[in-house]
Amino acid sequence: MEISQPGELIELFMDPQWQQTERLVLGGGSNMLFINDFDGLVIRMNIRGIDHRINHDEVFVVAGAGEVWNDLLNYCVAHEYAGLENLSLIPGSVGASPIQNIGAYGVELKDVFYTCNAFEIATGKFKTFTHEDCHFGYRDSAFKSELKGQYIIVSVKFRLSLVPDVKLHYGAIKDELAKRNITSPTIKDVSDVVSHIRVSKLPDPSTIGNAGSFFKNPVIPVDEFRAIRSYFPAIVNYPAADGEVKLAAGWLIEQCGWKGKVVGHTGTWHNQALVLVNHGGATGEEVYSLSSQIIDSVYTKFGVMLEREVNMIR
Ligand SMILES: Cc1cc2nc3c(=O)[nH]c(=O)nc-3n(C[C@H](O)[C@H](O)[C@H](O)COP(=O)(O)OP(=O)(O)OC[C@H]3O[C@@H](n4cnc5c(N)ncnc54)[C@H](O)[C@@H]3O)c2cc1C
């Protein structure tokens, strides 16, 4: 069932079957792995619309849950509303963006999120969630943990800036700008460069099935990190909060010999071992099984347990 207006959710709620029905909310489906068919009501969010309000140097942009994330991003870049540009070309919908606090190239959704409006499945009421309510974490939010399955996000409000503060520290952004002889990048330059880097590294889901990064980058205590580094001095790592260290899951997987490996109809992407791909005809079960083999081998070699980022339907 496709939802194009918030009021259609209330109509669904009035249906006597509503509370008994198994429900699955879908945006673009780009972070899902179907191991089995879903036996229930699929609610595809298609609420559209983008609006904005300028307040001095800030601009508040509200977008419907069904807007395509990259369309919203292009709208903001075209209007010179700064803040989203590092999140260019992430597949999926606006409504899903707070669920896992999407992030890329040194920026996370939480950096630009202001509020979201959501429909409560149990009561049929709409509620506004503030930044604090959402308990954002690394690829995580309250909607993935304590509030899981309780709300359907209908719109998201972002707090953006009319005074750009471009973030260039992450990955190859600076190198790519230098190659283009750009010394004072605009947000459009940053968006173009991030898009270019992503296209060169990641498979396009419209031509080869994938859900992006299949695993989260593991965050481990600094003592554990030092112990691992004594055996593997080249281990790729980034500082994390409170005496913890973030490891690059892609590097760990690559060290176990998985990069570019083809296993039946599945495999890992030749440019990025963190991405599992469907080479054609793979079942969800096969992809899941490959992910289990990868988890086992990374654990055996490094003693680090990878956690799947993708949402699974079993
Ligand atoms: C090639 C590729 C690259 C990617 N790169 C990145 C990246 O750089 N960074 C990153 O963070 N992610 C990345 N992803 C993952 C994906 O783009 C994000 O998770 C995105 O937010 C998913 O949006 P979607 O609309 O497709 O969500 P879906 O896959 O449809 O749903 C994801 C989850 O959110 C729930 N959901 C969706 N919409 C709503 C709603 N309106 N209300 C309540 N629940 C909802 C679903 O039930 C499900 O649990 C990538 C994926 C691919 C395929």
The ligand as a Gaussian input file, in Angstrom:
#p B3LYP/6-31G(d) Opt

LIG

0 1
 C       24.970000       1.801000      -2.919000
 C       24.526000       2.176000      -1.525000
 C       25.279000       3.072000      -0.803000
 C       24.891000       3.440000       0.478000
 N       25.654000       4.346000       1.153000
 C       25.303000       4.716000       2.409000
 C       26.085000       5.682000       3.114000
 O       27.075000       6.214000       2.604000
 N       25.702000       6.011000       4.365000
 C       24.598000       5.473000       4.959000
 O       24.302000       5.826000       6.108000
 N       23.831000       4.561000       4.308000
 C       24.163000       4.174000       3.053000
 N       23.401000       3.244000       2.381000
 C       22.213000       2.673000       3.055000
 C       20.874000       3.375000       2.663000
 O       21.067000       4.264000       1.603000
 C       20.281000       4.123000       3.861000
 O       20.049000       3.235000       4.919000
 C       18.963000       4.820000       3.504000
 O       18.575000       5.663000       4.569000
 C       17.859000       3.819000       3.227000
 O       16.732000       4.540000       2.758000
 P       15.480000       3.769000       2.168000
 O       14.411000       4.773000       1.956000
 O       15.874000       2.965000       0.990000
 O       15.107000       2.841000       3.400000
 P       14.533000       1.350000       3.379000
 O       15.611000       0.418000       2.945000
 O       13.253000       1.308000       2.639000
 O       14.248000       1.142000       4.932000
 C       15.303000       1.112000       5.864000
 C       14.724000       0.986000       7.275000
 O       14.005000       2.160000       7.623000
 C       12.617000       1.862000       7.854000
 N       11.861000       2.974000       7.262000
 C       11.970000       3.452000       5.993000
 N       11.186000       4.543000       5.842000
 C       10.576000       4.742000       7.040000
 C        9.640000       5.713000       7.528000
 N        9.171000       6.704000       6.761000
 N        9.214000       5.604000       8.820000
 C        9.662000       4.600000       9.621000
 N       10.544000       3.656000       9.213000
 C       11.000000       3.738000       7.939000
 C       12.362000       0.521000       7.198000
 O       11.300000      -0.178000       7.826000
 C       13.706000      -0.162000       7.406000
 O       13.779000      -0.664000       8.734000
 C       23.738000       2.867000       1.087000
 C       22.972000       1.944000       0.343000
 C       23.355000       1.606000      -0.946000
 C       22.524000       0.637000      -1.733000

